[in-house]
Amino acid sequence: MQISAIRASHRRRFLRFLAGTPLVLSGSAWRGVRRATAETPGEIPRSPVVTSPGEAINVFDFEAAAREKLPAAHFGYLATGVDDDATLRANREGFSKFQIRPRRLVDVATVDASVELFGQTWRSPIVLAPAGSQKAFHPDGEIAVARAAGAKGHLQILSTGATTSVEAVRTAHGGPIWFQLYPTDTWRITHALVKRAEAAGCPVLVLTVDLPAGRNTETERRFTRRDTRPCASCHQPGLQGFVRRKPMFDGLELAGVGFLSPRLTWDAVRRLKDTTRMKLVLKGIETGEDAELCVRHGVDGIIVSNHGGRAEESGRSTVECLPEVVNAVQGRMPVLVDSGFRRGTDVFKALALGAKAICIGRPYLWGLAAFGQPGVERVLDILNWEFELTMRHAGVTSLAKLDRSFVLDTRRP
Ligand SMILES: Cc1cc2nc3c(=O)[nH]c(=O)nc-3n(C[C@H](O)[C@H](O)[C@H](O)COP(=O)(O)O)c2cc1C
């Protein structure tokens, strides 16, 4: 062997050694090397943590980036399910029980994914679900989300627990947003929240009904233990601490008020209907029986939801709950669904099962935590692209043409 060839072979071996030694490489250099060397034939290369929105290949890529950027306690709040996180996992597994039945030889050069909800047309059936405390993920919080949603033509639902006011978010979005209500245990507070959302121009009130009595968020508590920062430097514990950073409660007398509402019953639905001209949507319905009651109590719409596996540990995915709710409603009101949506195929399956639109929570919050507004925009772009690609593959050119015939329920004998 020539001396130069031996030297080259030594150099290659030395470089391979370096590539396998994280200690001598700085963050970005190490990521570059990992990208170049992780592949062995036949193996899917593991993705490095993305350092810009454009690097993300799918929405899962934002989760690792969010985890890297967030304090442990805040990531725990974002990631947690309840008890063993079984419902959180079930939400993802549920989609595999439905298979897509694609139709061929349809002209799919143009597809239209727009959807109409209560008289308003949105570019996409992907809605940004309400999530509290978004400034815990990024200093721009709900404003960054509103700008991204508005720019991309998506509906945004603002949480009662938002760290930005409904008026500011409405302005940043540019279009009508929906307001999500946690009613508390005091009608005076409920009434004030509803009237403020109405005055801000929200056309729809979303009453969340799946958290009457608290929850057991073990994963969150484990992450919080790892966090060395004192929580009290940002927020105080309890309701007073909670509302200090929540502008929807500004100016309200909160002495003696409880944030949970264990006494909430169907009577509250009637009272809310009599109080506001906004449409009333119930979020957290999971059974046909409750869907029937929604119809009977004059509810205007339903979001099938288990709070992203953060409410009760039912062990049941929402995509599996969806058919019985759709069946009970019989087209009398729009049914939306959330919890576990991460892929365009997930969106396709739910819409084929009769959902009018779907909501996402964690994916856009990962995008927000990782990169602010551009991160949220990229999450929406990826999901829209995947969904429209699925429409094309299945031969569906508009949402009106998407029906039950496009999915097979493999749970049925
Ligand atoms: C960090 C976080 C905060 C949330 N806050 C609220 C809230 O204030 N009100 C509400 O109705 N739902 C809330 N949710 C539930 C979402 O609206 C939605 O149901 C859920 O995130 C959908 O599941 P996914 O995260 O798997 O997409 C929250 C979810 C997360 C992840």
The ligand as an SDF file (V2000), in Angstrom:
LIG
                    3D

 31 33  0  0  0  0  0  0  0  0999 V2000
  -50.3470   22.9170   27.9130 C   0  0  0  0  0  0  0  0  0  0  0  0
  -51.7890   22.7050   27.6540 C   0  0  0  0  0  0  0  0  0  0  0  0
  -52.7220   23.5840   28.1940 C   0  0  0  0  0  0  0  0  0  0  0  0
  -54.0880   23.3910   27.9540 C   0  0  0  0  0  0  0  0  0  0  0  0
  -54.9760   24.3010   28.4470 N   0  0  0  0  0  0  0  0  0  0  0  0
  -56.3030   24.1530   28.1700 C   0  0  0  0  0  0  0  0  0  0  0  0
  -57.2390   25.1400   28.5840 C   0  0  0  0  0  0  0  0  0  0  0  0
  -56.8790   26.1440   29.2010 O   0  0  0  0  0  0  0  0  0  0  0  0
  -58.5360   24.9330   28.2860 N   0  0  0  0  0  0  0  0  0  0  0  0
  -58.9810   23.8280   27.5970 C   0  0  0  0  0  0  0  0  0  0  0  0
  -60.1790   23.6810   27.3430 O   0  0  0  0  0  0  0  0  0  0  0  0
  -58.0940   22.9010   27.1560 N   0  0  0  0  0  0  0  0  0  0  0  0
  -56.7790   23.0420   27.4210 C   0  0  0  0  0  0  0  0  0  0  0  0
  -55.8870   22.1210   26.9520 N   0  0  0  0  0  0  0  0  0  0  0  0
  -56.3710   21.0040   26.1340 C   0  0  0  0  0  0  0  0  0  0  0  0
  -56.3950   21.4030   24.6410 C   0  0  0  0  0  0  0  0  0  0  0  0
  -57.3800   22.3570   24.3890 O   0  0  0  0  0  0  0  0  0  0  0  0
  -56.6580   20.1900   23.7500 C   0  0  0  0  0  0  0  0  0  0  0  0
  -57.8440   19.5660   24.1590 O   0  0  0  0  0  0  0  0  0  0  0  0
  -55.5280   19.1710   23.7440 C   0  0  0  0  0  0  0  0  0  0  0  0
  -54.2710   19.8090   23.8430 O   0  0  0  0  0  0  0  0  0  0  0  0
  -55.5760   18.3610   22.4600 C   0  0  0  0  0  0  0  0  0  0  0  0
  -54.6590   17.3070   22.5160 O   0  0  0  0  0  0  0  0  0  0  0  0
  -53.1920   17.3660   21.8830 P   0  0  0  0  0  0  0  0  0  0  0  0
  -52.3660   18.2150   22.7710 O   0  0  0  0  0  0  0  0  0  0  0  0
  -52.7780   15.9350   21.9010 O   0  0  0  0  0  0  0  0  0  0  0  0
  -53.2960   17.9390   20.4950 O   0  0  0  0  0  0  0  0  0  0  0  0
  -54.5280   22.2870   27.1780 C   0  0  0  0  0  0  0  0  0  0  0  0
  -53.5770   21.4310   26.6240 C   0  0  0  0  0  0  0  0  0  0  0  0
  -52.2330   21.6270   26.8490 C   0  0  0  0  0  0  0  0  0  0  0  0
  -51.2430   20.6800   26.2030 C   0  0  0  0  0  0  0  0  0  0  0  0
  1  2  1  0
  2  3  1  0
  2 30  2  0
  3  4  2  0
  4  5  1  0
  4 28  1  0
  5  6  2  0
  6  7  1  0
  6 13  1  0
  7  8  2  0
  7  9  1  0
  9 10  1  0
 10 11  2  0
 10 12  1  0
 12 13  2  0
 13 14  1  0
 14 15  1  0
 14 28  1  0
 15 16  1  0
 16 17  1  0
 16 18  1  0
 18 19  1  0
 18 20  1  0
 20 21  1  0
 20 22  1  0
 22 23  1  0
 23 24  1  0
 24 25  2  0
 24 26  1  0
 24 27  1  0
 28 29  2  0
 29 30  1  0
 30 31  1  0
M  END
$$$$
